[in-house]
Amino acid sequence: MIINVGIVEDEKQIRESLTVLINGSEGFTCLYAFETAEEAILAIPTLNLDVVLMDIHLPAKNGIDCIAELKPKHHSIQFLMCTSFEDTDSVFKALKAGASGYITKTTQPSKILDAIVEVFNGGSPMSSNIARKVVDSFQISNKENLEIQKLSEREKEILNLLSQGFRYKEIADKLFLSTETVRTHIRNIYEKLQVNSRTDALNKTFPK
């Protein structure tokens, strides 16, 4: 079986290198290599593609937006990110948009081919450093959730009022507490969340 591959990559040297790699490897063929997301969006519906290697940084529309537009209409095509972006925000945005895998441009050629096969067969290949960042991100998130769960209902109530911009005295009046009691609750909140300021406490509890 031949895996039909498309490439969306604006850097000419990388685009041509990937094309040569795919066309020169048994079991693969590169049907088309696009320079922009706009070209890909127009042409991909007319091509019988199995896998698309997608960069993120493109001249106009980025690769994540390109996938978000194409994937709902073309469920059978597997999108594999191949990019220099290694931050967790880009990874999660790409996966949410519909990418099935995420590798970096520094990935060895043989590993790129392995990733294409894996995503074609229903897997979700990731470069090892990307997979580690994803795992670390989940571990941090779980740790923060556990810290938030330690808060009492009263402490959560006070944090909610803080997030709305109320001052200590105003919070005390609303909850029929003394200002010193509110201060004590806030010190306990800081300790449980392992933060040292109101801003850090709010950012941890109400992430943007």
Residue frames as a rotation matrix with the C-alpha (Angstrom) as fourth column:
MET 1
0.570 0.821 0.000 0.00
0.821 -0.570 0.000 0.00
0.000 0.000 -1.000 0.00
ILE 2
-0.477 -0.684 0.552 1.21
0.676 -0.687 -0.266 3.50
0.562 0.246 0.790 -0.87
ILE 3
0.111 0.447 -0.888 0.65
0.854 -0.500 -0.145 6.33
-0.509 -0.742 -0.437 1.63
ASN 4
0.109 0.022 0.994 -0.28
0.758 -0.648 -0.069 9.52
0.643 0.761 -0.087 -0.22
VAL 5
-0.033 -0.272 -0.962 1.32
0.899 -0.429 0.090 12.48
-0.437 -0.861 0.259 1.52
GLY 6
0.580 0.153 0.800 0.86
0.496 -0.845 -0.198 16.23
0.646 0.512 -0.566 1.21
ILE 7
-0.306 -0.740 -0.600 3.22
0.951 -0.260 -0.164 18.88
-0.035 -0.621 0.783 2.61
VAL 8
0.751 0.422 0.508 2.40
0.418 -0.899 0.130 22.40
0.512 0.115 -0.851 3.78
GLU 9
0.313 -0.788 -0.531 5.68
0.773 -0.113 0.624 24.20
-0.551 -0.605 0.574 4.43
ASP 10
0.977 0.160 -0.140 6.72
0.070 -0.863 -0.501 27.72
-0.201 0.480 -0.854 3.47
GLU 11
0.234 -0.959 -0.158 10.50
-0.622 -0.272 0.734 27.22
-0.748 -0.074 -0.660 3.67
LYS 12
0.616 0.091 -0.783 11.57
-0.775 0.245 -0.582 26.06
0.139 0.965 0.221 0.22
GLN 13
-0.391 -0.872 -0.293 14.60
-0.767 0.485 -0.420 24.03
0.509 0.060 -0.859 1.33
ILE 14
-0.710 0.189 0.678 12.64
-0.459 0.607 -0.649 22.10
-0.534 -0.772 -0.344 3.95
ARG 15
0.377 0.920 -0.105 9.68
-0.634 0.174 -0.753 21.62
-0.675 0.350 0.649 1.60
GLU 16
0.440 -0.274 -0.855 11.94
-0.800 0.312 -0.511 20.21
0.407 0.910 -0.082 -1.11
SER 17
-0.669 -0.733 0.119 13.88
-0.693 0.558 -0.457 18.03
0.269 -0.389 -0.881 1.34
LEU 18
-0.374 0.628 0.683 10.67
-0.468 0.508 -0.723 16.49
-0.801 -0.590 0.103 2.68
THR 19
0.611 0.613 -0.500 9.43
-0.717 0.163 -0.677 15.91
-0.334 0.773 0.540 -0.87
VAL 20
-0.003 -0.723 -0.691 12.66
-0.797 0.419 -0.435 14.12
0.604 0.550 -0.578 -1.83
LEU 21
-0.781 -0.282 0.558 12.56
-0.603 0.573 -0.555 12.04
-0.163 -0.769 -0.618 1.37
ILE 22
-0.015 0.887 0.461 8.98
-0.476 0.399 -0.784 10.91
-0.879 -0.232 0.416 0.81
ASN 23
0.732 0.328 -0.597 9.23
-0.670 0.192 -0.717 10.25
-0.121 0.925 0.361 -2.92
GLY 24
-0.065 -0.862 -0.503 12.52
-0.784 0.356 -0.509 8.42
0.618 0.361 -0.699 -2.44
SER 25
-0.741 -0.149 0.655 11.14
-0.604 0.573 -0.554 6.03
-0.293 -0.806 -0.515 0.18
GLU 26
-0.821 0.408 -0.398 9.29
0.047 0.744 0.667 2.83
0.569 0.529 -0.630 -0.62
GLY 27
-0.375 0.783 -0.496 5.61
0.917 0.391 -0.077 2.90
0.133 -0.484 -0.865 0.32
PHE 28
0.013 0.342 -0.940 5.25
0.471 -0.831 -0.296 6.69
-0.882 -0.439 -0.172 0.16
THR 29
-0.335 -0.170 0.927 4.44
0.897 -0.358 0.259 9.27
0.287 0.918 0.273 -2.47
CYS 30
-0.535 0.140 -0.833 4.20
0.329 -0.874 -0.358 13.04
-0.778 -0.466 0.422 -2.16
LEU 31
0.077 0.679 0.730 1.21
0.981 0.079 -0.177 14.15
-0.178 0.730 -0.660 -4.21
TYR 32
0.460 0.106 0.882 1.68
0.414 -0.904 -0.108 17.86
0.786 0.415 -0.459 -3.58
ALA 33
-0.291 -0.564 -0.773 3.77
0.953 -0.239 -0.184 20.32
-0.081 -0.791 0.607 -1.60
PHE 34
0.579 0.633 0.514 2.14
0.633 -0.746 0.206 23.62
0.514 0.206 -0.833 -0.67
GLU 35
-0.554 -0.791 0.259 3.80
0.495 -0.563 -0.662 26.85
0.669 -0.238 0.704 0.34
THR 36
-0.801 0.340 0.493 0.78
-0.542 -0.761 -0.356 28.42
0.254 -0.553 0.794 2.01
ALA 37
-0.735 0.623 0.268 -2.29
0.145 0.531 -0.835 27.36
-0.662 -0.574 -0.481 3.96
GLU 38
0.029 0.783 -0.622 -4.51
-0.619 -0.474 -0.626 29.08
-0.785 0.403 0.471 1.40
GLU 39
-0.336 -0.231 -0.913 -3.10
-0.902 0.357 0.242 26.88
0.270 0.905 -0.328 -1.41
ALA 40
-0.993 -0.101 -0.054 -3.63
-0.077 0.939 -0.336 23.80
0.084 -0.330 -0.940 0.71
ILE 41
-0.488 0.872 0.035 -7.23
-0.093 -0.012 -0.996 24.67
-0.868 -0.489 0.087 1.58
LEU 42
0.156 0.531 -0.833 -8.08
-0.888 -0.294 -0.353 25.05
-0.432 0.795 0.425 -2.11
ALA 43
-0.179 -0.359 -0.916 -6.26
-0.870 0.492 -0.023 21.98
0.459 0.793 -0.400 -3.39
ILE 44
-0.868 -0.285 0.406 -6.48
-0.467 0.746 -0.475 19.33
-0.167 -0.602 -0.781 -0.66
PRO 45
-0.010 0.928 0.371 -10.20
-0.476 0.322 -0.818 18.60
-0.879 -0.185 0.439 -1.28
THR 46
0.665 0.245 -0.706 -9.31
-0.746 0.159 -0.647 17.63
-0.046 0.956 0.288 -4.85
LEU 47
-0.243 -0.867 -0.436 -6.48
-0.770 0.446 -0.457 15.28
0.590 0.224 -0.776 -3.86
ASN 48
0.737 0.453 -0.502 -6.61
-0.130 0.823 0.553 11.76
0.663 -0.342 0.666 -2.49
LEU 49
-0.232 -0.892 0.387 -4.35
-0.563 -0.202 -0.802 12.40
0.793 -0.404 -0.455 0.50
ASP 50
0.352 0.252 -0.901 -3.84
0.508 0.758 0.410 10.11
0.786 -0.602 0.139 3.47
VAL 51
0.328 -0.377 -0.866 -1.46
0.881 -0.210 0.424 12.23
-0.342 -0.902 0.263 5.55
VAL 52
0.646 -0.168 0.745 -0.56
0.284 -0.853 -0.439 15.92
0.708 0.495 -0.503 5.51
LEU 53
-0.146 -0.760 -0.633 2.65
0.989 -0.104 -0.103 17.21
0.013 -0.641 0.767 7.06
MET 54
0.617 0.549 0.564 1.75
0.527 -0.820 0.223 20.66
0.585 0.159 -0.795 8.37
ASP 55
-0.644 -0.764 -0.042 3.98
0.610 -0.479 -0.631 23.51
0.462 -0.432 0.775 9.52
ILE 56
0.133 0.680 -0.722 2.57
0.915 -0.364 -0.175 26.10
-0.382 -0.637 -0.670 11.95
HIS 57
-0.015 -0.215 -0.976 4.32
0.029 -0.976 0.215 29.29
-0.999 -0.025 0.021 10.86
LEU 58
-0.165 0.067 0.984 3.06
0.964 0.222 0.146 30.09
-0.209 0.973 -0.101 7.36
PRO 59
-0.812 -0.365 0.455 2.91
0.500 -0.838 0.219 33.40
0.301 0.406 0.863 5.44
ALA 60
-0.477 0.717 0.508 -0.74
-0.543 -0.695 0.471 34.31
0.691 -0.051 0.721 6.14
LYS 61
0.649 0.723 0.237 -3.11
-0.677 0.408 0.612 31.77
0.346 -0.558 0.754 7.71
ASN 62
-0.331 -0.834 0.442 -1.15
-0.939 0.338 -0.064 29.53
-0.097 -0.436 -0.895 10.08
GLY 63
-0.723 -0.085 -0.686 -1.08
-0.344 0.905 0.250 25.75
0.600 0.417 -0.683 10.02
ILE 64
-0.902 0.425 -0.071 -3.29
0.267 0.421 -0.867 25.31
-0.339 -0.801 -0.493 13.07
ASP 65
-0.229 0.840 -0.491 -6.06
-0.502 -0.534 -0.680 27.42
-0.834 0.091 0.545 11.53
CYS 66
-0.408 0.001 -0.913 -5.59
-0.888 0.233 0.397 25.52
0.213 0.973 -0.094 8.27
ILE 67
-0.935 0.044 -0.351 -6.22
0.103 0.984 -0.148 22.20
0.339 -0.175 -0.924 10.03
ALA 68
-0.684 0.711 -0.164 -9.20
0.109 -0.123 -0.986 23.63
-0.721 -0.693 0.007 11.92
GLU 69
-0.124 0.633 -0.764 -10.77
-0.837 -0.481 -0.262 24.53
-0.533 0.607 0.589 8.56
LEU 70
-0.337 -0.107 -0.935 -9.95
-0.826 0.511 0.239 21.29
0.452 0.853 -0.261 6.73
LYS 71
-0.976 -0.213 0.040 -10.34
-0.206 0.859 -0.469 18.54
0.065 -0.466 -0.882 9.33
PRO 72
-0.402 0.884 0.236 -14.13
-0.324 0.104 -0.940 18.85
-0.856 -0.455 0.245 9.89
LYS 73
0.459 0.584 -0.670 -14.69
-0.806 -0.043 -0.591 18.36
-0.374 0.811 0.451 6.15
HIS 74
0.342 -0.458 -0.821 -12.02
-0.570 0.593 -0.569 15.70
0.747 0.662 -0.059 5.59
HIS 75
0.681 0.043 0.731 -12.08
-0.709 0.287 0.644 13.29
-0.182 -0.957 0.226 8.52
SER 76
0.956 -0.266 0.124 -10.10
0.284 0.945 -0.165 10.60
-0.073 0.193 0.979 6.71
ILE 77
0.388 -0.861 0.330 -7.01
0.117 -0.309 -0.944 12.81
0.914 0.405 -0.019 6.25
GLN 78
0.661 -0.281 -0.696 -4.53
0.746 0.146 0.650 12.62
-0.081 -0.949 0.306 9.12
PHE 79
0.720 -0.401 0.567 -2.70
-0.128 -0.879 -0.460 15.86
0.683 0.258 -0.684 9.89
LEU 80
0.521 -0.669 -0.530 0.80
0.853 0.415 0.315 15.55
0.009 -0.617 0.787 11.34
MET 81
0.974 -0.215 -0.076 2.42
-0.205 -0.971 0.126 18.73
-0.101 -0.107 -0.989 12.60
CYS 82
0.337 -0.937 0.094 6.05
0.941 0.332 -0.067 19.11
0.031 0.111 0.993 11.50
THR 83
0.777 0.134 0.616 7.24
0.146 -0.989 0.031 22.37
0.613 0.066 -0.787 12.97
SER 84
-0.362 -0.932 0.018 9.92
0.304 -0.137 -0.943 24.20
0.881 -0.336 0.333 14.91
PHE 85
-0.064 0.429 0.901 7.43
-0.766 -0.600 0.231 25.28
0.640 -0.675 0.367 17.60
GLU 86
-0.480 -0.217 -0.850 7.91
0.228 0.905 -0.359 23.22
0.847 -0.366 -0.385 20.76
ASP 87
-0.858 0.193 0.476 5.82
-0.506 -0.469 -0.724 25.11
0.084 -0.862 0.500 23.34
THR 88
-0.826 0.551 0.123 2.92
0.444 0.769 -0.460 23.27
-0.348 -0.325 -0.879 24.96
ASP 89
-0.157 0.801 -0.578 0.46
-0.223 -0.599 -0.769 25.98
-0.962 0.008 0.273 23.92
SER 90
-0.278 -0.010 -0.961 1.15
-0.955 -0.109 0.277 25.30
-0.108 0.994 0.021 20.23
VAL 91
-0.976 -0.122 -0.179 0.96
-0.141 0.985 0.098 21.54
0.165 0.121 -0.979 20.80
PHE 92
-0.625 0.781 -0.009 -2.42
0.434 0.337 -0.835 21.67
-0.649 -0.526 -0.550 22.51
LYS 93
-0.048 0.598 -0.800 -3.85
-0.546 -0.687 -0.480 24.16
-0.836 0.414 0.360 20.01
ALA 94
-0.552 -0.235 -0.800 -2.76
-0.826 0.283 0.487 21.93
0.112 0.930 -0.350 17.12
LEU 95
-0.978 0.191 -0.083 -4.24
0.202 0.967 -0.153 18.79
0.051 -0.166 -0.985 18.68
LYS 96
-0.378 0.883 -0.278 -7.47
0.205 -0.212 -0.955 20.61
-0.903 -0.418 -0.101 19.49
ALA 97
-0.166 0.270 -0.948 -7.69
-0.811 -0.584 -0.024 21.84
-0.560 0.765 0.316 15.89
GLY 98
0.824 0.565 -0.036 -7.51
-0.495 0.688 -0.530 18.27
-0.275 0.455 0.847 14.62
ALA 99
0.013 -0.890 -0.457 -3.85
-0.860 0.224 -0.459 17.27
0.511 0.399 -0.762 14.32
SER 100
0.914 0.325 -0.242 -3.22
-0.203 0.885 0.419 13.61
0.350 -0.333 0.875 15.13
GLY 101
0.517 -0.805 -0.289 0.51
0.855 0.468 0.226 13.92
-0.047 -0.364 0.930 15.80
TYR 102
0.970 -0.233 0.066 3.24
-0.235 -0.971 0.028 16.45
0.057 -0.043 -0.997 16.46
ILE 103
0.465 -0.885 0.041 6.90
0.856 0.461 0.236 16.19
-0.228 -0.074 0.971 15.49
THR 104
0.533 -0.363 -0.764 9.66
-0.117 -0.926 0.359 18.77
-0.838 -0.102 -0.536 15.18
LYS 105
0.908 -0.186 -0.374 11.66
-0.401 -0.137 -0.906 19.69
0.117 0.973 -0.199 12.10
THR 106
-0.054 -0.985 0.162 14.80
-0.998 0.046 -0.052 18.34
0.044 -0.164 -0.985 13.77
THR 107
0.516 0.326 0.792 13.32
-0.430 0.898 -0.090 14.83
-0.741 -0.294 0.604 13.71
GLN 108
-0.597 -0.786 0.162 15.55
-0.304 0.408 0.861 12.35
-0.742 0.465 -0.483 11.86
PRO 109
-0.469 0.406 -0.784 14.31
-0.875 -0.095 0.474 11.49
0.118 0.909 0.400 8.35
SER 110
-0.749 0.171 -0.640 13.66
0.045 0.977 0.209 7.84
0.661 0.128 -0.739 9.23
LYS 111
-0.793 0.456 -0.404 11.63
0.483 0.067 -0.873 8.93
-0.371 -0.887 -0.274 12.26
ILE 112
-0.556 0.605 -0.569 9.56
-0.665 -0.735 -0.131 11.27
-0.498 0.306 0.812 10.08
LEU 113
-0.498 0.340 -0.798 8.65
-0.597 0.534 0.599 8.32
0.629 0.774 -0.063 7.87
ASP 114
-0.820 0.177 -0.544 7.86
0.456 0.776 -0.435 6.24
0.346 -0.605 -0.717 10.96
ALA 115
-0.750 0.542 -0.380 5.60
0.022 -0.553 -0.833 9.02
-0.661 -0.633 0.403 12.22
ILE 116
-0.488 0.568 -0.662 3.75
-0.873 -0.314 0.374 9.16
0.005 0.761 0.649 8.88
VAL 117
-0.574 0.236 -0.784 3.13
-0.089 0.934 0.347 5.41
0.814 0.269 -0.515 9.03
GLU 118
-0.859 0.205 -0.469 2.04
0.511 0.293 -0.808 5.61
-0.029 -0.934 -0.356 12.66
VAL 119
-0.636 0.656 -0.406 -0.45
-0.369 -0.721 -0.587 8.42
-0.678 -0.224 0.700 12.10
PHE 120
-0.484 0.428 -0.764 -1.74
-0.789 0.165 0.592 6.67
0.379 0.889 0.258 8.96
ASN 121
-0.544 0.195 -0.816 -2.38
0.196 0.975 0.103 3.56
0.816 -0.104 -0.569 11.07
GLY 122
0.462 0.887 -0.005 -4.35
0.275 -0.138 0.951 5.49
0.843 -0.441 -0.308 13.66
GLY 123
0.086 -0.523 -0.848 -1.58
0.993 0.115 0.030 6.40
0.082 -0.845 0.529 16.08
SER 124
0.965 0.176 0.193 -0.56
0.152 -0.979 0.134 9.76
0.213 -0.100 -0.972 17.52
PRO 125
0.248 -0.961 -0.122 3.19
0.911 0.275 -0.309 10.11
0.330 -0.034 0.943 17.06
MET 126
0.989 -0.049 0.140 5.08
-0.091 -0.946 0.312 12.79
0.117 -0.321 -0.940 18.96
SER 127
0.093 -0.995 0.042 8.72
-0.124 -0.053 -0.991 13.74
0.988 0.087 -0.128 19.16
SER 128
-0.020 -0.121 -0.992 10.09
0.805 0.587 -0.087 12.55
0.593 -0.801 0.086 22.50
ASN 129
-0.908 -0.364 -0.207 10.69
0.415 -0.720 -0.557 16.08
0.054 -0.591 0.805 23.80
ILE 130
-0.561 0.793 0.237 7.14
-0.554 -0.573 0.604 17.10
0.615 0.208 0.761 22.83
ALA 131
0.205 0.635 -0.745 5.67
0.190 0.721 0.667 14.05
0.960 -0.278 0.027 24.56
ARG 132
-0.436 -0.457 -0.776 7.63
0.843 0.096 -0.530 14.91
0.316 -0.884 0.343 27.70
LYS 133
-0.982 0.075 0.175 6.31
-0.111 -0.973 -0.204 18.48
0.155 -0.220 0.963 27.69
VAL 134
-0.158 0.982 -0.103 2.75
-0.444 0.023 0.896 17.22
0.882 0.187 0.432 27.31
VAL 135
0.159 0.154 -0.975 3.19
0.627 0.747 0.220 14.83
0.762 -0.647 0.022 30.25
ASP 136
-0.750 -0.515 -0.415 4.81
0.649 -0.453 -0.611 17.56
0.127 -0.728 0.674 32.38
SER 137
-0.778 0.505 0.374 1.96
-0.383 -0.853 0.354 19.92
0.497 0.132 0.857 31.54
PHE 138
0.213 0.889 -0.406 -0.64
-0.114 0.435 0.893 17.42
0.970 -0.144 0.194 32.73
GLN 139
-0.068 -0.317 -0.946 1.34
0.859 0.464 -0.217 16.74
0.508 -0.827 0.241 35.90
ILE 140
-0.962 -0.272 0.032 1.55
0.232 -0.871 -0.434 20.48
0.146 -0.410 0.900 36.68
SER 141
-0.432 0.878 0.205 -2.17
-0.519 -0.428 0.740 20.87
0.737 0.213 0.641 35.98
ASN 142
0.286 0.529 -0.799 -3.04
0.317 0.734 0.600 17.96
0.904 -0.425 0.042 38.27
LYS 143
-0.484 -0.555 -0.677 -0.82
0.832 -0.053 -0.552 19.34
0.271 -0.830 0.487 41.02
GLU 144
-0.951 0.150 0.272 -2.48
-0.178 -0.981 -0.081 22.76
0.255 -0.126 0.959 40.78
ASN 145
-0.062 0.988 -0.142 -5.94
-0.349 0.111 0.930 21.18
0.935 0.107 0.338 40.83
LEU 146
0.102 0.034 -0.994 -5.05
0.736 0.670 0.098 19.30
0.669 -0.742 0.043 44.01
GLU 147
-0.850 -0.459 -0.257 -3.85
0.516 -0.633 -0.577 22.54
0.102 -0.623 0.775 45.61
ILE 148
-0.689 0.657 0.306 -7.11
-0.496 -0.735 0.463 24.30
0.529 0.167 0.832 44.70
GLN 149
0.129 0.772 -0.623 -9.12
0.046 0.623 0.781 21.39
0.991 -0.130 0.045 46.12
LYS 150
-0.468 -0.387 -0.794 -7.46
0.789 0.221 -0.573 22.01
0.397 -0.895 0.202 49.49
LEU 151
-0.904 0.125 0.409 -9.24
-0.204 -0.967 -0.154 25.36
0.376 -0.222 0.899 49.76
SER 152
-0.647 0.744 -0.163 -12.28
0.525 0.280 -0.804 25.58
-0.553 -0.606 -0.572 52.00
GLU 153
0.072 0.773 0.630 -15.58
0.981 -0.170 0.096 26.88
0.182 0.611 -0.770 50.63
ARG 154
0.776 0.183 -0.604 -15.03
0.407 -0.877 0.257 30.14
-0.482 -0.445 -0.755 52.53
GLU 155
-0.175 -0.936 -0.304 -11.54
0.121 -0.327 0.937 30.52
-0.977 0.127 0.170 51.02
LYS 156
-0.586 0.040 0.809 -12.92
0.798 0.203 0.568 29.90
-0.142 0.978 -0.151 47.52
GLU 157
0.516 0.854 0.069 -15.61
0.856 -0.517 -0.011 32.49
0.027 0.065 -0.998 48.19
ILE 158
0.541 -0.405 -0.737 -13.00
0.137 -0.822 0.553 35.04
-0.830 -0.400 -0.389 49.23
LEU 159
-0.575 -0.779 0.251 -10.85
0.339 0.053 0.939 34.26
-0.745 0.625 0.233 46.17
ASN 160
-0.172 0.609 0.774 -13.87
0.983 0.050 0.178 34.76
0.070 0.791 -0.607 43.94
LEU 161
0.822 0.475 -0.314 -14.50
0.523 -0.848 0.087 38.19
-0.225 -0.235 -0.946 45.48
LEU 162
0.065 -0.893 -0.446 -10.82
0.093 -0.439 0.894 39.06
-0.994 -0.099 0.054 45.10
SER 163
-0.595 -0.299 0.746 -11.06
0.699 0.266 0.664 38.17
-0.397 0.917 0.051 41.41
GLN 164
0.303 0.803 0.513 -13.91
0.919 -0.389 0.066 40.67
0.252 0.452 -0.856 41.09
GLY 165
-0.238 -0.560 0.793 -11.70
0.381 -0.805 -0.454 43.44
0.893 0.194 0.405 42.47
PHE 166
0.802 0.572 0.172 -13.12
0.050 -0.352 0.935 43.75
0.595 -0.741 -0.311 45.98
ARG 167
-0.220 -0.854 0.472 -10.80
-0.526 -0.304 -0.795 45.03
0.822 -0.423 -0.382 48.72
TYR 168
-0.781 -0.176 -0.599 -10.29
0.318 0.714 -0.624 43.26
0.537 -0.678 -0.502 52.04
LYS 169
-0.891 0.450 -0.063 -12.66
-0.186 -0.488 -0.853 45.65
-0.414 -0.748 0.519 53.88
GLU 170
-0.261 0.823 -0.504 -15.35
-0.963 -0.183 0.199 45.22
0.072 0.537 0.840 51.23
ILE 171
-0.330 0.075 -0.941 -15.02
-0.190 0.971 0.144 41.43
0.925 0.227 -0.306 51.39
ALA 172
-0.951 -0.068 -0.303 -15.27
0.279 0.242 -0.929 41.55
0.136 -0.968 -0.211 55.17
ASP 173
-0.654 0.750 -0.095 -18.47
-0.610 -0.598 -0.520 43.61
-0.446 -0.282 0.849 54.96
LYS 174
-0.151 0.612 -0.776 -20.02
-0.867 0.295 0.401 41.30
0.474 0.734 0.486 52.35
LEU 175
-0.157 -0.006 -0.988 -19.27
0.061 0.998 -0.016 38.15
0.986 -0.062 -0.157 54.35
PHE 176
0.752 0.462 0.469 -19.95
-0.362 -0.305 0.881 39.69
0.550 -0.833 -0.062 57.77
LEU 177
0.524 -0.697 -0.490 -16.38
0.817 0.574 0.059 39.03
0.240 -0.431 0.870 58.87
SER 178
0.701 -0.428 -0.570 -13.70
0.019 -0.788 0.616 41.19
-0.713 -0.443 -0.544 60.41
THR 179
0.764 -0.489 -0.421 -10.98
-0.604 -0.312 -0.733 42.51
0.227 0.815 -0.534 58.13
GLU 180
-0.193 -0.885 0.423 -8.40
-0.958 0.263 0.113 40.58
-0.211 -0.383 -0.899 60.17
THR 181
0.128 0.314 0.941 -10.32
-0.152 0.944 -0.294 37.32
-0.980 -0.105 0.169 59.63
VAL 182
0.977 0.201 -0.072 -10.27
-0.084 0.051 -0.995 37.98
-0.196 0.978 0.067 55.89
ARG 183
0.341 -0.928 -0.148 -6.51
-0.911 -0.288 -0.293 38.58
0.230 0.235 -0.945 56.07
THR 184
-0.243 -0.397 0.885 -6.09
-0.671 0.727 0.142 35.27
-0.700 -0.560 -0.444 57.90
HIS 185
0.602 0.536 0.592 -8.10
0.081 0.697 -0.713 33.43
-0.794 0.477 0.376 55.25
ILE 186
0.921 -0.264 -0.286 -5.98
-0.360 -0.300 -0.883 35.01
0.147 0.917 -0.372 52.51
ARG 187
-0.046 -0.964 0.261 -2.73
-0.993 0.073 0.095 33.99
-0.110 -0.255 -0.961 54.26
ASN 188
-0.071 0.102 0.992 -4.08
-0.263 0.958 -0.117 30.43
-0.962 -0.269 -0.041 54.39
ILE 189
0.904 0.421 0.079 -5.00
-0.002 0.189 -0.982 30.62
-0.428 0.887 0.172 50.71
TYR 190
0.533 -0.782 -0.323 -1.46
-0.815 -0.374 -0.442 31.72
0.225 0.499 -0.837 49.80
GLU 191
-0.292 -0.677 0.676 0.01
-0.827 0.533 0.176 28.88
-0.480 -0.508 -0.716 51.82
LYS 192
0.208 0.461 0.863 -2.25
-0.011 0.883 -0.469 26.22
-0.978 0.088 0.189 50.30
LEU 193
0.975 0.199 0.095 -1.67
0.102 -0.024 -0.995 27.47
-0.196 0.980 -0.044 46.75
GLN 194
0.209 -0.978 0.001 2.05
0.790 0.169 0.589 27.98
-0.576 -0.123 0.808 47.38
VAL 195
0.178 -0.123 0.976 1.99
0.715 -0.665 -0.215 31.58
0.676 0.737 -0.031 46.14
ASN 196
-0.486 -0.485 -0.727 3.08
0.855 -0.437 -0.279 34.91
-0.182 -0.757 0.627 47.59
SER 197
-0.930 0.164 -0.328 0.70
-0.193 -0.979 0.058 37.42
-0.312 0.117 0.943 46.06
ARG 198
-0.025 0.999 -0.032 -2.91
-0.235 -0.037 -0.971 38.08
-0.972 -0.017 0.236 45.17
THR 199
0.202 0.064 -0.977 -2.05
-0.959 -0.191 -0.210 38.11
-0.201 0.979 0.023 41.46
ASP 200
-0.740 -0.558 -0.376 -0.36
-0.618 0.785 0.051 34.70
0.266 0.270 -0.925 41.61
ALA 201
-0.742 0.531 0.409 -3.27
-0.005 0.606 -0.796 33.24
-0.671 -0.592 -0.447 43.58
LEU 202
0.251 0.888 -0.384 -5.80
-0.442 -0.248 -0.862 34.50
-0.861 0.386 0.331 41.04
ASN 203
-0.028 -0.339 -0.940 -3.71
-0.997 0.072 0.004 33.33
0.067 0.938 -0.340 38.06
LYS 204
-0.934 -0.356 -0.009 -3.46
-0.353 0.928 -0.122 29.85
0.052 -0.111 -0.992 39.52
THR 205
-0.585 0.774 0.244 -7.14
0.179 0.416 -0.892 29.62
-0.791 -0.478 -0.381 40.43
PHE 206
0.598 0.796 -0.094 -8.58
0.145 -0.223 -0.964 31.39
-0.788 0.563 -0.248 37.39
PRO 207
-0.480 -0.857 0.188 -6.10
0.350 0.010 0.937 30.69
-0.805 0.515 0.295 34.55
LYS 208
-0.006 0.440 -0.898 -6.72
-0.661 -0.676 -0.327 32.68
-0.751 0.591 0.295 31.38
